[in-house]
Amino acid sequence: MRYAYGISAALLLAGGAATLSGAGSAGAQVAANDSEIMRAAAPRAGAPMSFADLTEQLQPAVVNISTTQRVRVRNNPFAGTPFDGLFGNRRGGGNGNQTRQAQSLGSGFIISADGYVVTNNHVVAPGNRNATIETITVIMPDRTEYEATLVGRDPASDIAVLKINADRDLPFVKFGDSESARVGDWVIAIGNPFGLGGTVTTGIVSAIHRNTGQGGAYDRFLQTDASINRGNSGGPMFDLNGNVIGINNAIISPTGGNVGIGFAIPAEVAVPIVNTLRKGEKVERGYLGVQISPLTEDLADSLGVQKNRGEFIQSVVPGEGASKAGIQAGDVIVKVNGRDVTPDQTLSFLVANLPVGTKVPIELLRDGKTVKVNATLGERPSEEELATNFDPDAEDPMGTDEDGASAEATAEALGLSVVDLTPAIARQIRVPAAQKGVVVSTVDPNSDAARKGIRRTTVIISVNRRPVNTSADLDKAISAAKRSNREAVLLQVKQGAREPRFIPVRLNDD
């Protein structure tokens, strides 16, 4: 089971139900829980009284999955060092790597009579880079065991397909329509929590299209309060018609145990990926070639745009579709292929689920104006290739702060001081000699700038997408923002050899 620790209860917002009452006039509103309405909306009598018949029908197709792994471990922690002959070890003798066995346990479900099985990729993936999978075993509810082969895996969506061979037709289940799922619908989760064997839990759909904030192209889940625990990963989530509408995948928990916030990969996402893997093909996804940030309140204020409408472009990858279409760093993409970009329908999700080579219309905001472009999508790289290194603790090569500070407006409004960027300073802070901008010399640790990661040696390139070459330019930009009643400004900054990025910084109150 995948876990997201320490996430606050803000994911579930509690609120009181508002009762609407009318004055008796024609068309007046009535209470949302009016008895007449409730009688029509309530489940039919006895529907949730027992899930026994449904469970009896479904459980034979739900399986346990276990793997054995061979993990390389260092026999001598001092091997390869001047100390590797200590403690009775001889150089060249017994100092190599050893291996040990490890096991993992999860759940899955059979989707065809000839033995295709769906589970989570992390259930059948090596535990770390020093491990290799030796065997995958599928265990039926009657404890019959089959050795499984891995047909295909897709780390980005965390889905894998296995194949087992039996001398009989196997019980199987079908995918249903997760798009028709509604908050409040009953669901049933069957799996193998804590290695106990087939276990059934029930609950309701708590949310649909839930974005957990973990990022990626598939951060879009069905949320449920049905108990999902370690070992439930890869198991099915059924609706009351017995159709698989989700693949149990992750939980949010401060303790590692179920607290009623579980997530399943929706069938609408899983089915095309499963079909592709089942055919032995690689899953290809559309790729625009941009680095993005959510449009937070601070970022929206700095741009003067509506919060939660669109996503902000931090940088553009040269040679990819976005660059060729004229999309620029600092743009806000608000619509892709006619669909709005929102926190529940992210840019990554919209683009990744379009075929490679698709030419899509894109609507964006630039300097307060709407711009429309057409971009041809490339192929999305692997998650490992997309990962970037960020070292917030890099050494400060600038030395002591000996001279110069920006004018009063900047110091008071942002809580920082800057000096003009000279070639000598550029060499010290490891940026190109031709780099334009001003370099931060001091930062108030209590300022929003400090909280956003701006520190000494950070180079400020632009403010609200206007170039800054001197401390006077910065001061003028800050003063202009204050005259426009902006509560935040958008700084484009660069740290060392890293690519420039945009950071919204709130202005201090006068």
N, C-alpha and C positions, 0 to 999 in steps of 0.2 A: 504494500500500500504506500502511495506517495502521501506525504504530509506537508502542510504549510503551517509552521509553528508561529505563534506569537501574533497572529493576525487578530485585530480587535473585533469586537462585536459590531463594529460599524457596517460589516457586510450585511447584517440583518437589522434594519431600522424598525424599532418598535413604535407603534402609533395607535392612538385610540380611534375607534370607528366613529365617524360622524353620522348622526341621525338626521335625515332631511325630512322636514314635515311641511305640509301644505296648509293653505288656509281654506280649503274646501272649494276653491274656484276650479273651473275647467282646466284640465292639464296640470293640476298641482302635483308637485312631487310628493312621494310617499317614502316612508322609512325603508332603508335598504333591507332591513330584516322584517318587513311587514309579513304577517302570518300567511296571507294569500300567496305572496311571492315565494315564501319559504316552502310552502307545500308543493309548489310547482318545481322548485329547484332542488329539493331534498332528494338524496338517493332513494331508490326504490326500497321498500321494506325488506330487511334481511340481507341486502347486498353486502355489507361489510361484516356480517355476523360470523362468517367462517370463510377461510381461504383454503380449507382442507382439500376440496375436490380439485381446485385449480392447481394447488401445490402437487398433489398426487400425479397430475397429468404432466406437469412441467419438470419436476425434479429429476427424472431419469436422464434428461439431456444436459444436466449441469454437472460438470466434472471438476475434480481436483487436479491441479497441475503441480508437479514437483520437479526440480532440477538438481542435478549434482554438478558441482563446479570444481575445477582444479585451480587452486590459487597458489601462485609463486610467492614465497616469503623468504626473506633473507635469513640464512642460518646464523650468521655472525654479524651483528650490527656494526662492527668495526672493519668488515671486509672492505678492501680497497683503500684503507687508510694506513698510516704508519703504526697504528695500534692493533692491526689485525693478527698479530702473533701473540697477543696477551691472552690471559685466562685459559691457557692450555691449548689454544689453537695454533697450528703451524701454518705459515704462509704456504698457500697452494694446497692445503689439506683440510677439507671440511668447511671451507669458507664460501662455498657456492650457494646458490639458491636451493631451497627445499620447496616442496609442494605439500599442500594440505587440501582436504576436501571440505567443501561447504555446500549447503543446501538452501533452496528457496522454495516457497510454497505460495500458491495462489489459486485462482479459480478460472474457469472457462466454460464455454458451452458449445455443443455440437450443432452445426448449422446444415448438415446434410447427412443422409443415410449412409454415404460411403466414407464418412469420418473426418470431414473438415471441422476444425475447432478454432474458435475465436477467443483470444485473451488479450491482456495488456502486454505490450512489448517489455515493460520492466519486470514482468513475471518471468520471462524466459531470457532476459539479457544478462550478461556477466555482471557480477556485483561491483567490479572495479576493473581498471585497465590491466591488472595483473592476473585476471581470472579468465578461464575459458570454460564454456559449457561442454560437459561430457555427455550427459544424457538428459532427455526430457521425458517424463513419464506422465501419462494421463490415467487417472484413477476414476473408474466409473462408480456410481452410487452403490453397486453391488460388490465393490472392492475388486472387480476385474481390472487388471493393469495392462496398459498398452504402451509400447515405446513409440514416441512421436517424433516426426521429422518436422523441422522448421521450413515452412513453405515460403514465408516472407515476413518481414518486419518493417515497421515504419516508426522510427523514434519520434518524429515530429508530432504525430497524433497519438503516440503510445499504443499502437495497435499491432498485433501479431496474429498470423494464421498458421496453425499446425495441421498435420495430417496423421491420422492413425489408421491402421489396417486391421479390420476384424473379419471373422468368417461369417458374419451375419450383418443384416441391415441394423443400423444403430438408431436409437431415438434421437430426434433433432427438433429444434425450434426455429421459428422464422422471425425476421425483423419486422417491426411494425412501423407506424408513422409517428415519429416523435414531434413532428411539426403541429400535430393536432393536440398534443398534450397541453393541459391547462393547469395553472396553479390550483392546488386543492385536489387534483385527481389522486386516487389510490394507486400505489405502486407496491410491487413485491420484489425484494432482493433475495437471491439465493446464492450461497457461496460457501467458502471454507474458512471462516474466521478462526484465527489462532490454531489452525490445524485440527479443529474439532470434527471435521467432516461436514456433510451437507447440512446447512443451517438456513432457516427461512426467517426473514424479518420483513415487516411491512411498515408503510408510512404513506406520506403524500408527496406530491411534487411541491417543493417549497418555492422554486423559481425556475424560470426558463431563460435560456440565453445568458446564463450567469457568467460574468467576467470576473475572475478571481484576482486579477492584478498580477498574475504570474508571467504575463507576456506570451508571445508566440502566436502562431497562426491559428491555433485551436483552443485558445482560452475562452471557451464558449460551451458551458455545461448545463445539464439538467441538475438542479439542486434538490436534495431530498432530506427528510428527517428519518427515513428508514435507517436502522442501525447498520453501518458499514464499518468494518474493523479490519485489522491486519489479516490478510489472507482472503479478503473479499475481492481484491483487485482482479479484474478480468471477468468477474461474474456478471450475469445478466440482471437487468432491471426490467421487470414485466409490467405491462398494464393489466387491467382486469379482463382483457380479452385474450391474455396469454401471449401477447406479442412482445418481443424484445424492443423496448424503446430507448434503452441506454446500456452502456457497458460501464459497470462500477469502476471508478478510477482513482479517486483521491478523497481526502477529508481535510477539514480545517480543525485543528485541535491543539490546545496548549499543553496537553498531557500525552498525546499519542493514542488516546482512546476515543471512542465515539462520543461526541457531544451533540449530535443531531444536525450536523452540517456536513453532508456528503455530496459527492459530485459524480455524475455519470456522463460519458461521452454520448451525445445524442445519436440516435440511429441515422438521422439525416446526414450527419458527418461521417459516421462509421461505414455505412453501406458501400459507397463508392470506393473507399479505401480497401475494404475487405474484398470487394470484387476484383480490384486491381491486383492485390497481393495473391489472391487465390489463383489467378492466371499466371503467377510467377513474374509479373511485370513490376517495374519500378514506379512508385508514386511520384508524379511530376506536378509541380505547383507553380502558379504564376508568381513573378517577381518583378517589382517595380524598380528596385534599386534605390531605396531611401532609408535613412535612419530616422525614426519618428519618436515623438513624445506625446503623451496625452495632453489634451488642452485643459490644464488645471485652471483654477480660479486666478492664480497669480499670472499665469501665462496669458489667459484671456484678457485680464486687466491691462497687461503691458501692451497687448496688441489692439485693445479697444474692440474686441469681438465677443460674440456670445459664448459663454461657457458650455462645454460638453457638445459642441457642434463642430465636428471635424477633428483632425489630428495634425500636430505641428511637425514640419519637416526640419530636422536638425541638420542633416547633410544629405548630399546626393552622390551616388556612386557613379564615377565617370564611365561613359560608354554603355550604361544600362538604359532601360526604357524611359525612366524619369528624366534623365539628363538629356536624352535625344528629343524628348517632348518639350523641353524648356522649363521643366519644374525646377525651382530654386530653393536653396536653404532659406528658411524664414517664411515659406508659404504655408498656408493652412488648407489641407485637402478636405473638402466638405462632402463630396459626392463622387462615387465611382460606379460607372456603368448604370447610372440612374438611381443608385441606392445610397441613402444617406450614411455618412460615417458618424457613428455614435459610440459611446462607451460599451454598448451591448453588441454593436456591429462594427468591429474595428476595421481599420484599413488593412491590417495584416490578414484578417479573416476574409474580407471581400476579395482581395487580390489573390491570395493563395488558393482559393477555390475556383479560380478561372483558369482555363487551359493555357499552357505556354503558347506564345505566338498570338494571343488574342489582342486585337486593337480595341482599347476601351476609352470611352469619353470620360474625362476627369474634370471636375469643377473645383476651383480653389480660390482662396482669398489671398490677395497680395496688396499690401499697402491700402487696405480698406476697399479694394475693388475686386469684383468677380472676374476671374479669368478662366476660360475654357480651353483645354488642350486634349489631344488624343495621344495615348501612349501604347506602344506595343510591349507586351509583357515578355520577359525572359524567363529562365528557369530558376526557381528559388534554390540557393545553395543549401547545404546541410546545416543543421543547427550549430555544429562545431565550427563550420566556416564562418557563420554569422556572428559567433561570439567575439567580443572585443576585450582587450585587456585594458584595465583602468587601475592605475596606482595612485591613490589619493595621498600616499605617504612618501611620495618621491622627495628626494633631498632638495633643499632650497639652496641653489647655487648662487644666489644673488648677493650674498654677504649682508652686511649691516646696512640699515637705512640711513644714509648720510645726508641726502639732499633732496630738495624739491618735494612739493605736495600740490595737489590740485587746489583749485579755488574753493571758496567757502560753500558754494551751492552743492557741489559734488560731495564734499566731506560731510556735510550735514544730512543731505538727502540719502546717500547710500552707505554712509558709515565707513568710507574708505578714502585713502589718498593715493594719487597716482603720480608717476613721473613720465616724461616723454621717453619713448623707446628709441634709444640710440643704437648704432651698430655694436658698441662695446657691451651695452646691457644685453642686446640680443644674443651675443656670444655666451654671456654668463648664464642666461636662462634657457639656452639651447633652442632658440627659435631661428628661422632663416634670417640672414642679415637684411633681406629686403622686406621683412615683415613690417606692416604698418600697424599703428595703434599706440596705446599707452599701457604702461605696466604698473600693476598695483604694488605699492610700497608698504602700506599698512592697512589693516582691516580691523574694525571694531568687532571683537568677538561676540558681542551681543546683537550685531546687525543681521538683517535678513540675508545680506550678501555672504556673510560668514556661514550662516546656516545652509546656504545653497551651494557651498563648496568653493566660493571664491576666496583666494588666499594670496599671500605675498608671492610675487612672480607671475601671477595670472595676467595675461595680456588682454585688454579690452579692445576689440577691433571695431565694433559699431554699437550704436545705441538706437533702438527702434529702427534698425536696418539702415541707419545713416552712418557713413564712415567716420571714425574718430582717429585723428592723427596726432593731436596734441591735447594736453590737459585743458586748454581753453575750449577746444571742440567739445570735450566731454561736459564741461561746465555749461556751455550753451545748450546742449541737448537736454541736460537735466532741467535747466530753467524753462525750456520750451515745454517739456512734459508737465511740469508743475503748472504752467500757465494754462495748459489744456485740461487741467484737473485730472490727469492720469494718477492712478494710485500705484502703478508699477511701471517699470521700464524693461524693455527686452535688450539684454546685453548679449552680444556675440563675443565669446571669449576663446582663448587658446592657451593651453598649458603644455609647455615643452614641445615635443614632437607630435603630440596627438592632434587629431583633426579638430578644427574649430567646432564649437557647439553653442547653442543658444540657451540662456538662463534668464527667466523672469525674476526680477528683484523688486520688492516692494519699497516704495519711498517712505522715509521716516516722516512722521508728522512734525509739522513746524512747532 
